[in-house]
Amino acid sequence: MSTDLAPSRKSNPDDENPTHVEPEGDVKMTIWEHLAELRTRLVRAAIAMFVGAIVCWIFREKLLSWLSAPYMVAWRDKFPNDPPELQTLAPADAFVNYMQLSLVGGVVLAAPIIFYQLWAFISPGLYAREKRYIIPFVLFSTSLFLAGVAFAYYVAFPFSFQYFFSLLGDVGGVKLTSRPTMEFYLDFTTRMLLAFGFVFELPLFIAFLALAGIVTPRQLVRFSRWAIISAFVIGAFVTPGPEVSSQIAVSLALVGLYFISVGVAFVVAKKRDDESSESNNE
């Protein structure tokens, strides 16, 4: 099954102008069939996320303990005599916040299935030789997403909390302290986890652009100087304050992601050119 939106891939050797060649086993789909297919994929991804959320709900207390560990470490370094705490302001707050935490955890647990459903939705418009990339795609995208989550937890959180708490204490005779609510803390941490997870998909996104011929490795190399500058600007905003080491760590991670993307683009472009040459020779 294939979509009628598939791009032209090859030229007819008997004609001077390129002609549209359909993917193997092509079957036209109407817009309603596209929407039905999208609905099916979204439902399956939602079911996987719901199952993951149930699992996270069972282990909600351990999950909260894990997520609050960087906060507690930074707090105890700054205020060793005051125990860290997360407040709730309404009777149902703990329940609602645990639900939020479980849903985000469900997204992380269901990441392989979500990425598989994404690939399954776009794969009808691809050739058979491209469809075989489904397993590497799922593994690569899931690994990048989890790497982003791990980077946020082990790098961004400690630096962020240490800087935020460095602003607290006695300031001109006024004591500045922090008593965050469970809701605000989970909003901050879960959004950062998901944001870093999706940002780390950059190499895969650029690989798709290279596969489609939208960008070339040479263009990415020429743009690298601006990418480096942008990475350090973003690093300064993500980790504000005088803590230079944290800014460098975040910025270098972004620069590393970009050059990994360039390397992936070279591999994809070379493979695409080789397969085009083989197709033309046939």
C-alpha positions as CSV (number, residue, x, y, z in Angstrom):
1,M,0.0,0.0,0.0
2,S,1.3,3.4,-0.9
3,T,0.3,7.0,-0.9
4,D,-0.3,9.1,-3.9
5,L,1.8,11.8,-2.3
6,A,5.0,9.9,-2.7
7,P,7.8,12.0,-4.3
8,S,9.3,11.2,-7.7
9,R,12.3,9.0,-7.2
10,K,13.7,8.0,-10.6
11,S,13.7,9.1,-14.3
12,N,12.5,7.2,-17.2
13,P,15.6,6.4,-19.3
14,D,13.5,6.6,-22.5
15,D,12.4,10.2,-22.0
16,E,14.3,13.4,-21.6
17,N,12.3,14.6,-18.7
18,P,11.9,12.8,-15.4
19,T,8.6,10.9,-14.9
20,H,6.9,9.8,-11.7
21,V,7.7,6.3,-10.8
22,E,5.6,4.8,-8.0
23,P,6.9,2.7,-5.1
24,E,6.7,-1.0,-5.3
25,G,3.2,-2.4,-4.7
26,D,1.7,1.0,-5.1
27,V,-2.0,1.4,-4.2
28,K,-3.6,4.9,-4.4
29,M,-5.0,6.3,-1.2
30,T,-7.6,9.0,-0.9
31,I,-7.4,11.8,1.7
32,W,-10.0,10.0,3.8
33,E,-7.9,6.8,3.7
34,H,-4.9,8.8,4.8
35,L,-6.8,10.2,7.7
36,A,-8.1,6.7,8.6
37,E,-4.5,5.4,8.5
38,L,-3.4,8.3,10.7
39,R,-6.2,7.6,13.2
40,T,-5.2,4.0,13.4
41,R,-1.6,4.8,14.1
42,L,-2.5,7.5,16.7
43,V,-4.8,5.0,18.5
44,R,-2.1,2.4,18.7
45,A,0.4,4.9,20.0
46,A,-2.1,6.1,22.5
47,I,-2.8,2.6,23.7
48,A,0.9,2.0,24.2
49,M,1.3,5.2,26.1
50,F,-1.7,4.3,28.3
51,V,-0.2,0.9,29.1
52,G,3.1,2.6,30.0
53,A,1.2,5.2,32.1
54,I,-0.4,2.3,34.1
55,V,3.0,0.8,34.7
56,C,4.4,4.2,35.9
57,W,1.4,4.7,38.1
58,I,2.2,1.4,39.9
59,F,5.7,2.7,40.6
60,R,4.7,6.4,41.0
61,E,6.4,6.8,44.3
62,K,9.7,5.4,43.1
63,L,9.4,7.5,40.0
64,L,8.9,10.7,41.9
65,S,11.8,9.8,44.2
66,W,14.0,9.3,41.1
67,L,12.9,12.5,39.5
68,S,13.4,14.6,42.6
69,A,16.9,13.2,43.4
70,P,18.8,16.0,41.6
71,Y,16.7,18.6,43.4
72,M,17.3,17.0,46.8
73,V,21.1,16.8,46.2
74,A,21.4,20.4,45.2
75,W,19.2,21.5,48.1
76,R,21.2,19.6,50.7
77,D,24.4,21.1,49.3
78,K,23.0,24.6,49.8
79,F,20.9,24.0,52.9
80,P,22.3,21.0,54.8
81,N,20.2,21.7,57.9
82,D,16.8,22.1,56.1
83,P,15.1,19.1,54.6
84,P,13.8,19.5,51.0
85,E,10.1,19.4,50.4
86,L,7.5,19.6,47.7
87,Q,4.1,21.1,48.7
88,T,0.6,20.4,47.7
89,L,-2.0,23.1,47.9
90,A,-5.2,21.2,47.4
91,P,-6.4,17.8,48.6
92,A,-6.4,16.3,45.0
93,D,-3.0,17.8,44.0
94,A,-1.0,14.7,44.8
95,F,-3.4,12.5,42.7
96,V,-3.4,14.9,39.7
97,N,0.4,15.4,39.8
98,Y,1.0,11.6,40.0
99,M,-1.3,11.3,37.0
100,Q,0.8,13.8,35.1
101,L,4.0,12.1,36.1
102,S,2.6,8.7,35.0
103,L,1.5,10.0,31.6
104,V,4.9,11.5,30.9
105,G,6.5,8.2,32.0
106,G,4.1,6.4,29.7
107,V,5.4,8.5,26.7
108,V,9.0,7.5,27.6
109,L,8.2,3.8,28.0
110,A,6.1,3.8,24.8
111,A,8.7,5.7,22.7
112,P,9.7,2.6,20.6
113,I,6.1,1.9,19.7
114,I,5.4,5.6,19.0
115,F,8.3,5.8,16.7
116,Y,7.3,2.6,15.0
117,Q,3.8,3.9,14.3
118,L,5.3,7.1,12.9
119,W,7.5,5.0,10.5
120,A,4.5,2.7,9.6
121,F,2.5,5.8,8.6
122,I,5.0,7.2,6.2
123,S,6.4,3.9,4.9
124,P,3.7,3.2,2.2
125,G,5.2,6.0,0.2
126,L,8.7,4.5,0.3
127,Y,10.4,1.9,-1.9
128,A,11.1,-1.6,-0.6
129,R,14.8,-0.9,-0.1
130,E,13.9,2.0,2.1
131,K,11.3,0.2,4.1
132,R,13.9,-2.2,5.4
133,Y,15.3,0.7,7.5
134,I,12.3,0.5,9.9
135,I,14.3,-1.4,12.6
136,P,17.3,0.9,12.5
137,F,14.9,3.9,12.5
138,V,13.1,2.7,15.6
139,L,16.3,1.8,17.4
140,F,18.1,5.0,16.4
141,S,15.2,7.4,17.2
142,T,14.5,5.7,20.6
143,S,18.2,5.8,21.6
144,L,18.4,9.5,20.7
145,F,15.2,10.2,22.7
146,L,16.4,8.4,25.7
147,A,19.9,10.0,25.4
148,G,18.2,13.4,25.5
149,V,16.2,12.4,28.6
150,A,19.4,11.1,30.3
151,F,21.2,14.3,29.4
152,A,18.5,16.5,30.9
153,Y,18.5,14.4,34.1
154,Y,22.2,13.9,34.7
155,V,23.6,17.2,33.2
156,A,20.9,19.9,32.9
157,F,19.1,19.2,36.2
158,P,22.1,19.3,38.5
159,F,23.5,22.5,36.9
160,S,20.1,24.2,36.9
161,F,19.3,23.4,40.5
162,Q,22.7,24.4,41.8
163,Y,22.4,27.8,40.1
164,F,18.8,28.4,41.2
165,F,19.7,27.6,44.8
166,S,22.8,29.8,44.6
167,L,20.4,32.8,44.4
168,L,18.8,31.9,47.7
169,G,19.9,32.6,51.3
170,D,20.4,35.9,53.2
171,V,20.3,38.9,50.9
172,G,20.6,42.2,52.6
173,G,19.0,40.9,55.8
174,V,16.2,39.2,53.9
175,K,16.1,35.4,53.8
176,L,15.2,34.0,50.4
177,T,14.0,30.5,50.4
178,S,12.2,28.1,48.1
179,R,9.2,25.9,48.8
180,P,8.1,24.6,45.4
181,T,4.9,22.8,44.9
182,M,4.8,19.3,43.5
183,E,2.9,20.7,40.5
184,F,5.4,23.4,39.6
185,Y,8.3,21.0,40.1
186,L,6.8,18.3,37.9
187,D,5.9,20.8,35.2
188,F,9.5,22.1,35.1
189,T,11.2,18.7,35.1
190,T,8.9,16.7,32.8
191,R,8.9,19.5,30.2
192,M,12.7,19.6,30.3
193,L,12.9,15.8,29.9
194,L,10.6,15.8,26.9
195,A,12.2,18.9,25.4
196,F,15.7,17.4,25.5
197,G,14.4,14.1,24.3
198,F,12.9,15.6,21.1
199,V,15.9,18.0,20.6
200,F,18.2,15.0,20.5
201,E,16.2,13.7,17.5
202,L,18.1,16.4,15.4
203,P,20.4,13.8,13.7
204,L,17.5,11.7,12.6
205,F,15.6,14.8,11.3
206,I,18.6,15.9,9.3
207,A,19.0,12.4,8.0
208,F,15.5,12.5,6.6
209,L,16.2,15.9,5.0
210,A,19.3,14.4,3.4
211,L,17.4,11.3,2.2
212,A,14.8,13.6,0.6
213,G,17.6,15.7,-1.0
214,I,16.4,18.9,0.7
215,V,19.8,19.5,2.3
216,T,23.3,18.3,1.3
217,P,26.3,17.5,3.5
218,R,28.2,20.3,2.0
219,Q,25.5,22.8,2.9
220,L,25.5,21.5,6.5
221,V,29.3,21.9,6.7
222,R,29.1,25.5,5.4
223,F,26.4,26.2,8.0
224,S,28.5,24.7,10.8
225,R,30.0,28.0,12.0
226,W,26.5,29.4,12.6
227,A,25.4,26.2,14.2
228,I,28.2,26.5,16.7
229,I,27.3,30.1,17.5
230,S,23.7,29.1,17.9
231,A,24.6,26.2,20.2
232,F,26.5,28.5,22.6
233,V,23.7,31.1,22.6
234,I,21.2,28.3,23.4
235,G,23.5,27.0,26.1
236,A,23.7,30.4,27.7
237,F,19.9,30.6,27.8
238,V,19.3,27.1,29.0
239,T,21.9,27.4,31.9
240,P,21.8,31.1,32.9
241,G,24.2,32.6,35.4
242,P,27.9,32.7,35.9
243,E,28.4,28.9,36.0
244,V,30.5,28.6,32.8
245,S,31.0,24.9,33.1
246,S,27.3,24.1,32.7
247,Q,27.0,26.4,29.7
248,I,30.0,24.7,28.0
249,A,28.6,21.3,28.8
250,V,25.2,22.0,27.2
251,S,26.7,23.9,24.2
252,L,29.2,21.2,23.5
253,A,26.4,18.6,23.5
254,L,24.4,20.6,21.0
255,V,27.5,21.1,18.8
256,G,28.2,17.3,19.0
257,L,24.6,16.6,17.9
258,Y,25.0,18.9,14.9
259,F,28.2,17.2,13.7
260,I,26.7,13.8,14.3
261,S,23.9,15.0,12.0
262,V,26.4,16.0,9.4
263,G,28.1,12.6,9.5
264,V,24.7,10.9,9.2
265,A,23.9,13.1,6.3
266,F,27.1,12.1,4.5
267,V,26.2,8.4,5.0
268,V,22.6,8.8,3.8
269,A,23.6,10.9,0.8
270,K,26.3,8.4,-0.3
271,K,23.9,5.5,0.1
272,R,21.2,7.4,-1.8
273,D,23.6,8.2,-4.7
274,D,24.8,4.6,-4.8
275,E,21.3,3.2,-5.0
276,S,20.4,5.8,-7.7
277,S,23.4,4.7,-9.7
278,E,22.3,1.1,-9.4
279,S,18.8,2.0,-10.5
280,N,20.0,3.9,-13.5
281,N,22.3,1.1,-14.6
282,E,19.4,-1.3,-14.4
